[in-house]
Amino acid sequence: MTAAPFAADEAPRVFARLFAGAEGARALAYLRALTLDRAMGAHVTSEQLWHLEGQRHLARHILKLVERGAAQG
């Protein structure tokens, strides 16, 4: 089953509902640990750093959508 897309202005509410509750908080904590809280050593390549920065950007975007959606109620 394919879900219907939603308008960009609906995204915060959708993401806030998706990550609401204890399981949502655990999923967001996992995302943070995997991306934002991760440090790379001096041995990594530029490509690996760019890849991690892309992941971090997406994680921050999701976290911000959840935050805005929760504030909207």
N, CA, C, O and CB atoms as a CASP TS submission, in Angstrom:
PFRMAT TS
TARGET T0000
AUTHOR 0000-0000-0000
METHOD Language model
MODEL 1
PARENT N/A
ATOM      1  N   MET     1       0.846  -1.174   0.000  1.00  0.00           N
ATOM      2  CA  MET     1       0.000   0.000   0.000  1.00  0.00           C
ATOM      3  C   MET     1       0.893   1.240   0.000  1.00  0.00           C
ATOM      4  O   MET     1       1.841   1.330   0.781  1.00  0.00           O
ATOM      5  CB  MET     1      -0.963  -0.004   1.222  1.00  0.00           C
ATOM      6  N   THR     2       0.591   2.173  -0.863  1.00  0.00           N
ATOM      7  CA  THR     2       1.348   3.405  -0.955  1.00  0.00           C
ATOM      8  C   THR     2       0.605   4.511  -0.218  1.00  0.00           C
ATOM      9  O   THR     2      -0.584   4.733  -0.441  1.00  0.00           O
ATOM     10  CB  THR     2       1.590   3.793  -2.428  1.00  0.00           C
ATOM     11  N   ALA     3       1.314   5.189   0.653  1.00  0.00           N
ATOM     12  CA  ALA     3       0.701   6.289   1.404  1.00  0.00           C
ATOM     13  C   ALA     3       0.587   7.517   0.517  1.00  0.00           C
ATOM     14  O   ALA     3       1.425   7.758  -0.352  1.00  0.00           O
ATOM     15  CB  ALA     3       1.521   6.617   2.676  1.00  0.00           C
ATOM     16  N   ALA     4      -0.447   8.272   0.751  1.00  0.00           N
ATOM     17  CA  ALA     4      -0.641   9.504   0.005  1.00  0.00           C
ATOM     18  C   ALA     4       0.359  10.546   0.487  1.00  0.00           C
ATOM     19  O   ALA     4       0.587  10.672   1.690  1.00  0.00           O
ATOM     20  CB  ALA     4      -2.090  10.020   0.158  1.00  0.00           C
ATOM     21  N   PRO     5       0.961  11.297  -0.437  1.00  0.00           N
ATOM     22  CA  PRO     5       1.883  12.356  -0.026  1.00  0.00           C
ATOM     23  C   PRO     5       1.119  13.470   0.687  1.00  0.00           C
ATOM     24  O   PRO     5      -0.102  13.580   0.577  1.00  0.00           O
ATOM     25  CB  PRO     5       2.646  12.922  -1.250  1.00  0.00           C
ATOM     26  N   PHE     6       1.852  14.272   1.403  1.00  0.00           N
ATOM     27  CA  PHE     6       1.221  15.390   2.100  1.00  0.00           C
ATOM     28  C   PHE     6       1.959  16.674   1.755  1.00  0.00           C
ATOM     29  O   PHE     6       3.095  16.646   1.281  1.00  0.00           O
ATOM     30  CB  PHE     6       1.209  15.159   3.635  1.00  0.00           C
ATOM     31  N   ALA     7       1.302  17.792   1.998  1.00  0.00           N
ATOM     32  CA  ALA     7       1.890  19.099   1.704  1.00  0.00           C
ATOM     33  C   ALA     7       3.018  19.380   2.691  1.00  0.00           C
ATOM     34  O   ALA     7       3.014  18.870   3.811  1.00  0.00           O
ATOM     35  CB  ALA     7       0.814  20.220   1.767  1.00  0.00           C
ATOM     36  N   ALA     8       3.976  20.188   2.270  1.00  0.00           N
ATOM     37  CA  ALA     8       5.133  20.510   3.103  1.00  0.00           C
ATOM     38  C   ALA     8       4.729  21.126   4.436  1.00  0.00           C
ATOM     39  O   ALA     8       5.380  20.883   5.453  1.00  0.00           O
ATOM     40  CB  ALA     8       6.058  21.454   2.363  1.00  0.00           C
ATOM     41  N   ASP     9       3.655  21.927   4.443  1.00  0.00           N
ATOM     42  CA  ASP     9       3.246  22.565   5.699  1.00  0.00           C
ATOM     43  C   ASP     9       2.615  21.570   6.686  1.00  0.00           C
ATOM     44  O   ASP     9       2.434  21.890   7.861  1.00  0.00           O
ATOM     45  CB  ASP     9       2.259  23.693   5.408  1.00  0.00           C
ATOM     46  N   GLU    10       2.285  20.371   6.208  1.00  0.00           N
ATOM     47  CA  GLU    10       1.752  19.327   7.084  1.00  0.00           C
ATOM     48  C   GLU    10       2.858  18.491   7.722  1.00  0.00           C
ATOM     49  O   GLU    10       2.607  17.776   8.692  1.00  0.00           O
ATOM     50  CB  GLU    10       0.813  18.425   6.304  1.00  0.00           C
ATOM     51  N   ALA    11       4.057  18.568   7.201  1.00  0.00           N
ATOM     52  CA  ALA    11       5.166  17.713   7.640  1.00  0.00           C
ATOM     53  C   ALA    11       5.432  17.784   9.143  1.00  0.00           C
ATOM     54  O   ALA    11       5.590  16.734   9.766  1.00  0.00           O
ATOM     55  CB  ALA    11       6.420  18.093   6.897  1.00  0.00           C
ATOM     56  N   PRO    12       5.490  18.962   9.756  1.00  0.00           N
ATOM     57  CA  PRO    12       5.764  18.975  11.197  1.00  0.00           C
ATOM     58  C   PRO    12       4.747  18.177  12.017  1.00  0.00           C
ATOM     59  O   PRO    12       5.133  17.434  12.920  1.00  0.00           O
ATOM     60  CB  PRO    12       5.792  20.398  11.691  1.00  0.00           C
ATOM     61  N   ARG    13       3.475  18.318  11.720  1.00  0.00           N
ATOM     62  CA  ARG    13       2.450  17.576  12.463  1.00  0.00           C
ATOM     63  C   ARG    13       2.558  16.075  12.210  1.00  0.00           C
ATOM     64  O   ARG    13       2.413  15.275  13.134  1.00  0.00           O
ATOM     65  CB  ARG    13       1.050  18.070  12.080  1.00  0.00           C
ATOM     66  N   VAL    14       2.810  15.698  10.966  1.00  0.00           N
ATOM     67  CA  VAL    14       2.934  14.281  10.621  1.00  0.00           C
ATOM     68  C   VAL    14       4.122  13.663  11.365  1.00  0.00           C
ATOM     69  O   VAL    14       3.997  12.587  11.951  1.00  0.00           O
ATOM     70  CB  VAL    14       3.101  14.104   9.088  1.00  0.00           C
ATOM     71  N   PHE    15       5.265  14.338  11.341  1.00  0.00           N
ATOM     72  CA  PHE    15       6.454  13.804  12.006  1.00  0.00           C
ATOM     73  C   PHE    15       6.305  13.798  13.526  1.00  0.00           C
ATOM     74  O   PHE    15       6.793  12.885  14.193  1.00  0.00           O
ATOM     75  CB  PHE    15       7.681  14.615  11.613  1.00  0.00           C
ATOM     76  N   ALA    16       5.640  14.801  14.070  1.00  0.00           N
ATOM     77  CA  ALA    16       5.420  14.826  15.523  1.00  0.00           C
ATOM     78  C   ALA    16       4.552  13.645  15.944  1.00  0.00           C
ATOM     79  O   ALA    16       4.824  13.011  16.964  1.00  0.00           O
ATOM     80  CB  ALA    16       4.757  16.160  15.955  1.00  0.00           C
ATOM     81  N   ARG    17       3.518  13.347  15.175  1.00  0.00           N
ATOM     82  CA  ARG    17       2.665  12.192  15.494  1.00  0.00           C
ATOM     83  C   ARG    17       3.429  10.886  15.312  1.00  0.00           C
ATOM     84  O   ARG    17       3.290   9.962  16.113  1.00  0.00           O
ATOM     85  CB  ARG    17       1.403  12.191  14.611  1.00  0.00           C
ATOM     86  N   LEU    18       4.230  10.816  14.260  1.00  0.00           N
ATOM     87  CA  LEU    18       4.983   9.598  13.966  1.00  0.00           C
ATOM     88  C   LEU    18       5.954   9.244  15.095  1.00  0.00           C
ATOM     89  O   LEU    18       6.103   8.073  15.445  1.00  0.00           O
ATOM     90  CB  LEU    18       5.748   9.759  12.655  1.00  0.00           C
ATOM     91  N   PHE    19       6.614  10.260  15.664  1.00  0.00           N
ATOM     92  CA  PHE    19       7.621  10.022  16.686  1.00  0.00           C
ATOM     93  C   PHE    19       7.127  10.309  18.100  1.00  0.00           C
ATOM     94  O   PHE    19       7.936  10.422  19.021  1.00  0.00           O
ATOM     95  CB  PHE    19       8.828  10.857  16.401  1.00  0.00           C
ATOM     96  N   ALA    20       5.832  10.428  18.287  1.00  0.00           N
ATOM     97  CA  ALA    20       5.260  10.656  19.617  1.00  0.00           C
ATOM     98  C   ALA    20       5.383   9.382  20.446  1.00  0.00           C
ATOM     99  O   ALA    20       5.405   8.276  19.905  1.00  0.00           O
ATOM    100  CB  ALA    20       3.771  11.103  19.517  1.00  0.00           C
ATOM    101  N   GLY    21       5.462   9.548  21.738  1.00  0.00           N
ATOM    102  CA  GLY    21       5.484   8.399  22.641  1.00  0.00           C
ATOM    103  C   GLY    21       6.882   7.857  22.881  1.00  0.00           C
ATOM    104  O   GLY    21       7.869   8.352  22.336  1.00  0.00           O
ATOM    105  N   ALA    22       6.937   6.830  23.710  1.00  0.00           N
ATOM    106  CA  ALA    22       8.209   6.256  24.143  1.00  0.00           C
ATOM    107  C   ALA    22       8.978   5.615  22.995  1.00  0.00           C
ATOM    108  O   ALA    22      10.195   5.778  22.903  1.00  0.00           O
ATOM    109  CB  ALA    22       7.970   5.233  25.228  1.00  0.00           C
ATOM    110  N   GLU    23       8.295   4.896  22.127  1.00  0.00           N
ATOM    111  CA  GLU    23       8.982   4.247  21.008  1.00  0.00           C
ATOM    112  C   GLU    23       9.525   5.277  20.024  1.00  0.00           C
ATOM    113  O   GLU    23      10.604   5.093  19.462  1.00  0.00           O
ATOM    114  CB  GLU    23       8.035   3.281  20.287  1.00  0.00           C
ATOM    115  N   GLY    24       8.783   6.356  19.816  1.00  0.00           N
ATOM    116  CA  GLY    24       9.264   7.429  18.949  1.00  0.00           C
ATOM    117  C   GLY    24      10.496   8.089  19.526  1.00  0.00           C
ATOM    118  O   GLY    24      11.440   8.402  18.800  1.00  0.00           O
ATOM    119  N   ALA    25      10.489   8.302  20.842  1.00  0.00           N
ATOM    120  CA  ALA    25      11.654   8.895  21.506  1.00  0.00           C
ATOM    121  C   ALA    25      12.869   7.984  21.383  1.00  0.00           C
ATOM    122  O   ALA    25      13.989   8.456  21.189  1.00  0.00           O
ATOM    123  CB  ALA    25      11.349   9.171  22.987  1.00  0.00           C
ATOM    124  N   ARG    26      12.646   6.686  21.495  1.00  0.00           N
ATOM    125  CA  ARG    26      13.752   5.729  21.342  1.00  0.00           C
ATOM    126  C   ARG    26      14.301   5.764  19.922  1.00  0.00           C
ATOM    127  O   ARG    26      15.514   5.701  19.727  1.00  0.00           O
ATOM    128  CB  ARG    26      13.288   4.300  21.696  1.00  0.00           C
ATOM    129  N   ALA    27      13.420   5.864  18.927  1.00  0.00           N
ATOM    130  CA  ALA    27      13.859   5.920  17.537  1.00  0.00           C
ATOM    131  C   ALA    27      14.670   7.189  17.282  1.00  0.00           C
ATOM    132  O   ALA    27      15.694   7.141  16.601  1.00  0.00           O
ATOM    133  CB  ALA    27      12.650   5.859  16.589  1.00  0.00           C
ATOM    134  N   LEU    28      14.221   8.318  17.821  1.00  0.00           N
ATOM    135  CA  LEU    28      14.964   9.570  17.654  1.00  0.00           C
ATOM    136  C   LEU    28      16.312   9.523  18.374  1.00  0.00           C
ATOM    137  O   LEU    28      17.299  10.061  17.873  1.00  0.00           O
ATOM    138  CB  LEU    28      14.138  10.751  18.172  1.00  0.00           C
ATOM    139  N   ALA    29      16.359   8.891  19.529  1.00  0.00           N
ATOM    140  CA  ALA    29      17.628   8.739  20.251  1.00  0.00           C
ATOM    141  C   ALA    29      18.600   7.895  19.433  1.00  0.00           C
ATOM    142  O   ALA    29      19.797   8.180  19.397  1.00  0.00           O
ATOM    143  CB  ALA    29      17.395   8.094  21.640  1.00  0.00           C
ATOM    144  N   TYR    30      18.093   6.872  18.786  1.00  0.00           N
ATOM    145  CA  TYR    30      18.921   6.038  17.918  1.00  0.00           C
ATOM    146  C   TYR    30      19.458   6.859  16.748  1.00  0.00           C
ATOM    147  O   TYR    30      20.637   6.766  16.405  1.00  0.00           O
ATOM    148  CB  TYR    30      18.117   4.828  17.400  1.00  0.00           C
ATOM    149  N   LEU    31      18.587   7.660  16.140  1.00  0.00           N
ATOM    150  CA  LEU    31      19.017   8.530  15.032  1.00  0.00           C
ATOM    151  C   LEU    31      20.121   9.487  15.481  1.00  0.00           C
ATOM    152  O   LEU    31      21.119   9.666  14.783  1.00  0.00           O
ATOM    153  CB  LEU    31      17.818   9.332  14.479  1.00  0.00           C
ATOM    154  N   ARG    32      19.934  10.095  16.646  1.00  0.00           N
ATOM    155  CA  ARG    32      20.947  11.005  17.188  1.00  0.00           C
ATOM    156  C   ARG    32      22.279  10.287  17.402  1.00  0.00           C
ATOM    157  O   ARG    32      23.332  10.786  17.003  1.00  0.00           O
ATOM    158  CB  ARG    32      20.462  11.616  18.512  1.00  0.00           C
ATOM    159  N   ALA    33      22.227   9.124  18.028  1.00  0.00           N
ATOM    160  CA  ALA    33      23.452   8.371  18.318  1.00  0.00           C
ATOM    161  C   ALA    33      24.175   7.953  17.041  1.00  0.00           C
ATOM    162  O   ALA    33      25.405   7.948  16.984  1.00  0.00           O
ATOM    163  CB  ALA    33      23.126   7.135  19.153  1.00  0.00           C
ATOM    164  N   LEU    34      23.411   7.610  16.037  1.00  0.00           N
ATOM    165  CA  LEU    34      23.980   7.144  14.782  1.00  0.00           C
ATOM    166  C   LEU    34      24.583   8.269  13.952  1.00  0.00           C
ATOM    167  O   LEU    34      25.472   8.035  13.134  1.00  0.00           O
ATOM    168  CB  LEU    34      22.930   6.437  13.981  1.00  0.00           C
ATOM    169  N   THR    35      24.105   9.478  14.161  1.00  0.00           N
ATOM    170  CA  THR    35      24.527  10.581  13.299  1.00  0.00           C
ATOM    171  C   THR    35      25.153  11.735  14.076  1.00  0.00           C
ATOM    172  O   THR    35      26.351  11.988  13.956  1.00  0.00           O
ATOM    173  CB  THR    35      23.350  11.089  12.507  1.00  0.00           C
ATOM    174  N   LEU    36      24.355  12.427  14.862  1.00  0.00           N
ATOM    175  CA  LEU    36      24.807  13.660  15.502  1.00  0.00           C
ATOM    176  C   LEU    36      25.843  13.438  16.588  1.00  0.00           C
ATOM    177  O   LEU    36      26.723  14.277  16.779  1.00  0.00           O
ATOM    178  CB  LEU    36      23.641  14.381  16.081  1.00  0.00           C
ATOM    179  N   ASP    37      25.756  12.327  17.303  1.00  0.00           N
ATOM    180  CA  ASP    37      26.678  12.057  18.404  1.00  0.00           C
ATOM    181  C   ASP    37      27.894  11.250  17.971  1.00  0.00           C
ATOM    182  O   ASP    37      28.684  10.818  18.810  1.00  0.00           O
ATOM    183  CB  ASP    37      25.958  11.326  19.504  1.00  0.00           C
ATOM    184  N   ARG    38      28.045  11.051  16.699  1.00  0.00           N
ATOM    185  CA  ARG    38      29.119  10.202  16.162  1.00  0.00           C
ATOM    186  C   ARG    38      30.302  11.055  15.730  1.00  0.00           C
ATOM    187  O   ARG    38      30.139  12.055  15.031  1.00  0.00           O
ATOM    188  CB  ARG    38      28.608   9.358  14.972  1.00  0.00           C
ATOM    189  N   ALA    39      31.480  10.653  16.149  1.00  0.00           N
ATOM    190  CA  ALA    39      32.708  11.332  15.735  1.00  0.00           C
ATOM    191  C   ALA    39      33.511  10.394  14.838  1.00  0.00           C
ATOM    192  O   ALA    39      33.607   9.193  15.090  1.00  0.00           O
ATOM    193  CB  ALA    39      33.552  11.777  16.973  1.00  0.00           C
ATOM    194  N   MET    40      34.074  10.965  13.803  1.00  0.00           N
ATOM    195  CA  MET    40      34.902  10.181  12.883  1.00  0.00           C
ATOM    196  C   MET    40      36.368  10.469  13.197  1.00  0.00           C
ATOM    197  O   MET    40      36.720  11.571  13.618  1.00  0.00           O
ATOM    198  CB  MET    40      34.569  10.517  11.381  1.00  0.00           C
ATOM    199  N   GLY    41      37.197   9.488  12.992  1.00  0.00           N
ATOM    200  CA  GLY    41      38.626   9.660  13.231  1.00  0.00           C
ATOM    201  C   GLY    41      39.333  10.268  12.031  1.00  0.00           C
ATOM    202  O   GLY    41      38.724  10.560  11.002  1.00  0.00           O
ATOM    203  N   ALA    42      40.609  10.444  12.194  1.00  0.00           N
ATOM    204  CA  ALA    42      41.426  11.054  11.138  1.00  0.00           C
ATOM    205  C   ALA    42      41.621  10.130   9.942  1.00  0.00           C
ATOM    206  O   ALA    42      42.083  10.574   8.890  1.00  0.00           O
ATOM    207  CB  ALA    42      42.779  11.451  11.696  1.00  0.00           C
ATOM    208  N   HIS    43      41.284   8.881  10.084  1.00  0.00           N
ATOM    209  CA  HIS    43      41.514   7.886   9.040  1.00  0.00           C
ATOM    210  C   HIS    43      40.435   7.871   7.952  1.00  0.00           C
ATOM    211  O   HIS    43      40.604   7.188   6.942  1.00  0.00           O
ATOM    212  CB  HIS    43      41.605   6.526   9.664  1.00  0.00           C
ATOM    213  N   VAL    44      39.341   8.600   8.128  1.00  0.00           N
ATOM    214  CA  VAL    44      38.228   8.509   7.176  1.00  0.00           C
ATOM    215  C   VAL    44      38.503   9.330   5.925  1.00  0.00           C
ATOM    216  O   VAL    44      39.284  10.282   5.935  1.00  0.00           O
ATOM    217  CB  VAL    44      36.926   8.977   7.829  1.00  0.00           C
ATOM    218  N   THR    45      37.846   8.938   4.865  1.00  0.00           N
ATOM    219  CA  THR    45      37.999   9.646   3.594  1.00  0.00           C
ATOM    220  C   THR    45      37.028  10.827   3.528  1.00  0.00           C
ATOM    221  O   THR    45      36.094  10.931   4.323  1.00  0.00           O
ATOM    222  CB  THR    45      37.763   8.685   2.403  1.00  0.00           C
ATOM    223  N   SER    46      37.269  11.694   2.582  1.00  0.00           N
ATOM    224  CA  SER    46      36.364  12.831   2.353  1.00  0.00           C
ATOM    225  C   SER    46      34.963  12.342   2.033  1.00  0.00           C
ATOM    226  O   SER    46      33.973  12.920   2.483  1.00  0.00           O
ATOM    227  CB  SER    46      36.885  13.724   1.210  1.00  0.00           C
ATOM    228  N   GLU    47      34.886  11.276   1.254  1.00  0.00           N
ATOM    229  CA  GLU    47      33.579  10.736   0.881  1.00  0.00           C
ATOM    230  C   GLU    47      32.812  10.240   2.111  1.00  0.00           C
ATOM    231  O   GLU    47      31.600  10.433   2.209  1.00  0.00           O
ATOM    232  CB  GLU    47      33.746   9.593  -0.132  1.00  0.00           C
ATOM    233  N   GLN    48      33.515   9.609   3.037  1.00  0.00           N
ATOM    234  CA  GLN    48      32.864   9.138   4.256  1.00  0.00           C
ATOM    235  C   GLN    48      32.375  10.311   5.096  1.00  0.00           C
ATOM    236  O   GLN    48      31.295  10.248   5.684  1.00  0.00           O
ATOM    237  CB  GLN    48      33.824   8.264   5.074  1.00  0.00           C
ATOM    238  N   LEU    49      33.161  11.375   5.155  1.00  0.00           N
ATOM    239  CA  LEU    49      32.735  12.569   5.894  1.00  0.00           C
ATOM    240  C   LEU    49      31.523  13.217   5.252  1.00  0.00           C
ATOM    241  O   LEU    49      30.588  13.616   5.946  1.00  0.00           O
ATOM    242  CB  LEU    49      33.874  13.578   5.979  1.00  0.00           C
ATOM    243  N   TRP    50      31.534  13.324   3.932  1.00  0.00           N
ATOM    244  CA  TRP    50      30.388  13.905   3.229  1.00  0.00           C
ATOM    245  C   TRP    50      29.143  13.062   3.446  1.00  0.00           C
ATOM    246  O   TRP    50      28.048  13.595   3.626  1.00  0.00           O
ATOM    247  CB  TRP    50      30.682  14.037   1.727  1.00  0.00           C
ATOM    248  N   HIS    51      29.310  11.750   3.428  1.00  0.00           N
ATOM    249  CA  HIS    51      28.171  10.852   3.653  1.00  0.00           C
ATOM    250  C   HIS    51      27.588  11.072   5.053  1.00  0.00           C
ATOM    251  O   HIS    51      26.372  11.186   5.210  1.00  0.00           O
ATOM    252  CB  HIS    51      28.599   9.370   3.476  1.00  0.00           C
ATOM    253  N   LEU    52      28.447  11.131   6.054  1.00  0.00           N
ATOM    254  CA  LEU    52      27.975  11.357   7.423  1.00  0.00           C
ATOM    255  C   LEU    52      27.315  12.727   7.547  1.00  0.00           C
ATOM    256  O   LEU    52      26.304  12.858   8.237  1.00  0.00           O
ATOM    257  CB  LEU    52      29.140  11.237   8.424  1.00  0.00           C
ATOM    258  N   GLU    53      27.856  13.733   6.903  1.00  0.00           N
ATOM    259  CA  GLU    53      27.242  15.061   6.971  1.00  0.00           C
ATOM    260  C   GLU    53      25.860  15.064   6.332  1.00  0.00           C
ATOM    261  O   GLU    53      24.962  15.758   6.807  1.00  0.00           O
ATOM    262  CB  GLU    53      28.134  16.098   6.287  1.00  0.00           C
ATOM    263  N   GLY    54      25.681  14.301   5.270  1.00  0.00           N
ATOM    264  CA  GLY    54      24.350  14.159   4.672  1.00  0.00           C
ATOM    265  C   GLY    54      23.379  13.485   5.630  1.00  0.00           C
ATOM    266  O   GLY    54      22.222  13.893   5.739  1.00  0.00           O
ATOM    267  N   GLN    55      23.848  12.456   6.323  1.00  0.00           N
ATOM    268  CA  GLN    55      23.015  11.787   7.317  1.00  0.00           C
ATOM    269  C   GLN    55      22.664  12.750   8.446  1.00  0.00           C
ATOM    270  O   GLN    55      21.521  12.790   8.901  1.00  0.00           O
ATOM    271  CB  GLN    55      23.730  10.542   7.876  1.00  0.00           C
ATOM    272  N   ARG    56      23.642  13.520   8.895  1.00  0.00           N
ATOM    273  CA  ARG    56      23.399  14.481   9.973  1.00  0.00           C
ATOM    274  C   ARG    56      22.383  15.532   9.558  1.00  0.00           C
ATOM    275  O   ARG    56      21.519  15.920  10.345  1.00  0.00           O
ATOM    276  CB  ARG    56      24.703  15.156  10.390  1.00  0.00           C
ATOM    277  N   HIS    57      22.491  15.988   8.320  1.00  0.00           N
ATOM    278  CA  HIS    57      21.539  16.988   7.828  1.00  0.00           C
ATOM    279  C   HIS    57      20.118  16.433   7.875  1.00  0.00           C
ATOM    280  O   HIS    57      19.196  17.103   8.340  1.00  0.00           O
ATOM    281  CB  HIS    57      21.897  17.424   6.387  1.00  0.00           C
ATOM    282  N   LEU    58      19.949  15.209   7.393  1.00  0.00           N
ATOM    283  CA  LEU    58      18.620  14.597   7.395  1.00  0.00           C
ATOM    284  C   LEU    58      18.108  14.377   8.819  1.00  0.00           C
ATOM    285  O   LEU    58      16.936  14.626   9.100  1.00  0.00           O
ATOM    286  CB  LEU    58      18.649  13.266   6.637  1.00  0.00           C
ATOM    287  N   ALA    59      18.972  13.915   9.710  1.00  0.00           N
ATOM    288  CA  ALA    59      18.569  13.699  11.106  1.00  0.00           C
ATOM    289  C   ALA    59      18.143  15.013  11.752  1.00  0.00           C
ATOM    290  O   ALA    59      17.123  15.064  12.438  1.00  0.00           O
ATOM    291  CB  ALA    59      19.720  13.060  11.911  1.00  0.00           C
ATOM    292  N   ARG    60      18.923  16.079  11.536  1.00  0.00           N
ATOM    293  CA  ARG    60      18.546  17.382  12.100  1.00  0.00           C
ATOM    294  C   ARG    60      17.220  17.868  11.528  1.00  0.00           C
ATOM    295  O   ARG    60      16.410  18.452  12.248  1.00  0.00           O
ATOM    296  CB  ARG    60      19.643  18.421  11.830  1.00  0.00           C
ATOM    297  N   HIS    61      16.998  17.633  10.254  1.00  0.00           N
ATOM    298  CA  HIS    61      15.746  18.042   9.613  1.00  0.00           C
ATOM    299  C   HIS    61      14.558  17.308  10.254  1.00  0.00           C
ATOM    300  O   HIS    61      13.540  17.925  10.566  1.00  0.00           O
ATOM    301  CB  HIS    61      15.798  17.761   8.083  1.00  0.00           C
ATOM    302  N   ILE    62      14.692  16.014  10.444  1.00  0.00           N
ATOM    303  CA  ILE    62      13.631  15.226  11.079  1.00  0.00           C
ATOM    304  C   ILE    62      13.387  15.712  12.498  1.00  0.00           C
ATOM    305  O   ILE    62      12.238  15.901  12.898  1.00  0.00           O
ATOM    306  CB  ILE    62      13.993  13.729  11.085  1.00  0.00           C
ATOM    307  N   LEU    63      14.448  15.915  13.263  1.00  0.00           N
ATOM    308  CA  LEU    63      14.314  16.376  14.644  1.00  0.00           C
ATOM    309  C   LEU    63      13.624  17.742  14.706  1.00  0.00           C
ATOM    310  O   LEU    63      12.796  17.978  15.585  1.00  0.00           O
ATOM    311  CB  LEU    63      15.692  16.449  15.317  1.00  0.00           C
ATOM    312  N   LYS    64      13.959  18.626  13.792  1.00  0.00           N
ATOM    313  CA  LYS    64      13.343  19.953  13.755  1.00  0.00           C
ATOM    314  C   LYS    64      11.863  19.859  13.377  1.00  0.00           C
ATOM    315  O   LYS    64      11.037  20.580  13.936  1.00  0.00           O
ATOM    316  CB  LYS    64      14.089  20.861  12.762  1.00  0.00           C
ATOM    317  N   LEU    65      11.525  18.985  12.441  1.00  0.00           N
ATOM    318  CA  LEU    65      10.115  18.790  12.085  1.00  0.00           C
ATOM    319  C   LEU    65       9.317  18.287  13.290  1.00  0.00           C
ATOM    320  O   LEU    65       8.211  18.760  13.551  1.00  0.00           O
ATOM    321  CB  LEU    65       9.987  17.795  10.909  1.00  0.00           C
ATOM    322  N   VAL    66       9.887  17.327  14.019  1.00  0.00           N
ATOM    323  CA  VAL    66       9.211  16.807  15.206  1.00  0.00           C
ATOM    324  C   VAL    66       9.021  17.901  16.236  1.00  0.00           C
ATOM    325  O   VAL    66       7.947  18.025  16.825  1.00  0.00           O
ATOM    326  CB  VAL    66       9.999  15.646  15.811  1.00  0.00           C
ATOM    327  N   GLU    67      10.055  18.695  16.456  1.00  0.00           N
ATOM    328  CA  GLU    67       9.994  19.797  17.431  1.00  0.00           C
ATOM    329  C   GLU    67       8.925  20.808  17.047  1.00  0.00           C
ATOM    330  O   GLU    67       8.129  21.224  17.889  1.00  0.00           O
ATOM    331  CB  GLU    67      11.359  20.497  17.543  1.00  0.00           C
ATOM    332  N   ARG    68       8.902  21.208  15.774  1.00  0.00           N
ATOM    333  CA  ARG    68       7.894  22.186  15.329  1.00  0.00           C
ATOM    334  C   ARG    68       6.488  21.617  15.408  1.00  0.00           C
ATOM    335  O   ARG    68       5.556  22.312  15.813  1.00  0.00           O
ATOM    336  CB  ARG    68       8.185  22.637  13.897  1.00  0.00           C
ATOM    337  N   GLY    69       6.330  20.349  15.020  1.00  0.00           N
ATOM    338  CA  GLY    69       5.017  19.721  15.067  1.00  0.00           C
ATOM    339  C   GLY    69       4.494  19.596  16.495  1.00  0.00           C
ATOM    340  O   GLY    69       3.304  19.787  16.745  1.00  0.00           O
ATOM    341  N   ALA    70       5.378  19.278  17.420  1.00  0.00           N
ATOM    342  CA  ALA    70       4.972  19.154  18.822  1.00  0.00           C
ATOM    343  C   ALA    70       4.562  20.516  19.371  1.00  0.00           C
ATOM    344  O   ALA    70       3.631  20.615  20.170  1.00  0.00           O
ATOM    345  CB  ALA    70       6.116  18.553  19.674  1.00  0.00           C
ATOM    346  N   ALA    71       5.258  21.564  18.940  1.00  0.00           N
ATOM    347  CA  ALA    71       4.914  22.917  19.398  1.00  0.00           C
ATOM    348  C   ALA    71       3.568  23.370  18.836  1.00  0.00           C
ATOM    349  O   ALA    71       2.870  24.159  19.473  1.00  0.00           O
ATOM    350  CB  ALA    71       6.010  23.911  18.991  1.00  0.00           C
ATOM    351  N   GLN    72       3.203  22.888  17.672  1.00  0.00           N
ATOM    352  CA  GLN    72       1.921  23.249  17.063  1.00  0.00           C
ATOM    353  C   GLN    72       0.754  22.555  17.763  1.00  0.00           C
ATOM    354  O   GLN    72      -0.387  23.017  17.719  1.00  0.00           O
ATOM    355  CB  GLN    72       1.923  22.892  15.574  1.00  0.00           C
ATOM    356  N   GLY    73       1.068  21.443  18.404  1.00  0.00           N
ATOM    357  CA  GLY    73       0.021  20.731  19.153  1.00  0.00           C
ATOM    358  C   GLY    73      -0.696  19.754  18.377  1.00  0.00           C
ATOM    359  O   GLY    73      -1.597  19.094  18.896  1.00  0.00           O
TER
END
